Amino acid sequence: MKLILGDKAYSTWSLRPWLILKRCGAEFDEVMVALNRPDTADQIARHAPAGKVPALEVEGVTIWDSLAIALWAEEHYPHARLWPVDPPARWVARSVVCEMHSAFGTLRNDLGMGPDHPMVGEPGEAHVPSEALSADIRRMVAMWKDAKGRFGEGGPYLFGDWSIADAFFTPVAARFRHFRIDLDAHGDDGTAAEYCRTLLSQADFLEWSEAGLKERA
């Protein structure tokens, strides 16, 4: 099994399935494709029909898109309990993952990760959000507060135990840290900030972060 990844310093989409496969205890090789290079598109095209990372090569099939890989992992590693066991919590967990996957375009664009804005290492300069970005941040904070308040009492993560939702929001926490986003100014009561700290101190993310720092050394 091979997971095709972009740079660990800033490939947010690659981080998500990597965290999920690590949680599953899956054994996989990593194929790193350096992004923002003249030959990047050619290198990715060797593995991914959509021309983007991440992609997973398994049993002679290529699965592309981070959400598709997550759903494959949930099917093949039921012991990992990648969705909450409680049905209402599971329904909401799937909803927030899908919203993260399909929405928040301004957040992705305005708080973009790249060579000059890595999601590892020390934070950068504080970013002053536009009205559109502030709306995305407020929605994110409200979504986290709602899920944590209703379903998160059993543990430190959004739905208590770690789930696919936490994999999908880890890059968001890294964006907020790098761009020094003031979550209090966007409706946070401390819940969102604590959740970010939890995600960024999780052991698998720290392993990823260490590798990202070595890329930049």
N, C-alpha and C positions, 0 to 999 in steps of 0.2 A: 504494500500500500504506500502510495506516495502523495504527499500534500504539496501542491505547488504554491509557493508563497512569494510575496514581495518583501521589500526591506523591512526588517523587524523594527527599525527605528521609527517608521511612520506609516506602514501599510495597515491601516485600521481594519479593513475588510479581511485581511489575512489573519489578524489576531483572533477573530471570533471563532472560526472552526478549529484553529490550533488549540485554544483553550478548551473547547468541547472535547476534542479527541484526547487531550491530556487527561481530562476528567474521567473519560471512559476507560483509561488505562490502555488505550490502543497502541499498538506498535506500528510506527510508520516512519518512512524516510522523508526528509525535507528536501525539496528542490527549490533553491532560492533563485529568483529572477530579479536582478537589479532593475529598479524602476528609473524612469527619467533618463534613460540612455538611448543612444541612436538605434541600438539593436533590441530594445526592450520588446517591441511588438513582435518581432520575429521569434524571440525566445519564448514568449508566452504562447504564440501560435503553435509551437511544437507540442503543447500540452492541452491548451484550453480552446475549444471551438469558439467561445464568445470573445476571445482576445483579452480576457481579464483574469486577474488572480483574485481570490484563490480558486483552485480546482483540486479535486481529489481523484486520483487514479486507483481503482480497486476492481479486481476480478475482470480485467479487460474492459472496463467501462470508465469513462470520465464523467464525474459529477461536478458541475460548476455552480457558482453562486453560494455564498456563505450560508444562506437559509436552507438551500437544498442539501448541503453537506450536513448541517445540523439535524435535519429531519432524517437523513440516512443514518446518522449516528444514533439517534433516538430509537430507530428500528432495530439496529444491530447490537446495541448495548443496553438492553432494558434494565440491567442491574445498576446502571449509573443513575437512573431516575432523573433524567434530564428535564422533565416537566414535574411540577408539583403533583403530589398524589391526590390531594383534595380537588374534586372536580371544579368547583367555582374558582379556586385559585389557579387551576390549570387553564381554564377558559380565559381568565384575565391575563395570565402569563403569555399565552399565545397572542392575545390581542396587542399587548404592549410590544412584543417582539415584531409583529407585523407592522405596527405603526412606526417603530424605529427603522424597519427595513424600507418602508415606502415613503416616509414623510421626513420632516426636518431638513429640507433642502437648504434653507438659509444657514442653519447651524453647520452643515457640512461645508458649505462654500465659504462662509465668513471665518470659520474656525478650522480651516483646512490644514491637514497634516502634510508635511513634505520635508525635503532636506533642510530647510531653514526653520521648520516648525515640527520638531520630532515629538513623539509622545513618550519618550524616555528622557531621563536626565533632569536637569534643573528647569524650572518654569521659565518662560520667556517674559516679554513685557506685557503689562496688563492691556487687554483689549477693551475698547469702549464699544459696547454693542449698539447697533442700529435698532430702530423700532421693530423691524422685522425679526432680527436676531433675538431681541429681548422677548418677543412673543414666543419664539421656539423654546427659549430657556425657561420661561414661565410654564409653558406646557410640560416640559420635561420634569421640572421640579414638582408640579402638581401631580403628575402621573406617578412619580416615585413616592411621594408622600401618601397618595391614596393606596397604592399597592402595599407599601410597607405597613401602613396603619391597619389595613384590613387583613393582610395575610402574612405579615412578616414577623410575628411575635416569636416564632419558633427558632429563630436563628438570626445571624447578622445580615443575611442577604435579602433581596427584595421580597421573596416569598418564603423566607425562613431559611431553608436549605438552598444551596447553590443550584442554579438552573440555567437553561439556555438564555433566559432573560438577562442574567448577570454577564454572560459572555457578550451579549449584544450591547450592553451598556458600559462595559469596561473601556472601550475606546472613547466613549463620551466623557467618562470621568477623566481620562487622560487629556482630552481637549480642554476641559474646564480647568484642569491644573495648569497646563502649559500656558493658556491665555489668561490665567488669573481671573476667572469669571467670579464676580461677587454674587453668590447664590442667594445671600440674604436679601439683596436688592430685587430679587425675582421671586419672592414669596417663600423662601426657605425658612423653616423654624429650627434648623440644625439637622433635620432628617436627611436631606439630600447631601449635605456636606459630609456627614458621617458615612453615608452609603458610598460616596466617592472614595473616602479613605479606606473603607473596607475592600473595595474592588482593587485599589492600587497597592494594597499590602498583601493580597492573596498570593500564595506561594508560586503558582504557575505564572501569574503575570510578572512576578519578580524575576523568574527564570527568563521569560521572554525579554524583559527590560534589560537584563544583564547582557543578553546576546545583542540587543539593539545598540547598547552602548559600545560594545566591542566593534560593531560595524563602523561606528563613527570615530573610533580611536585612530 
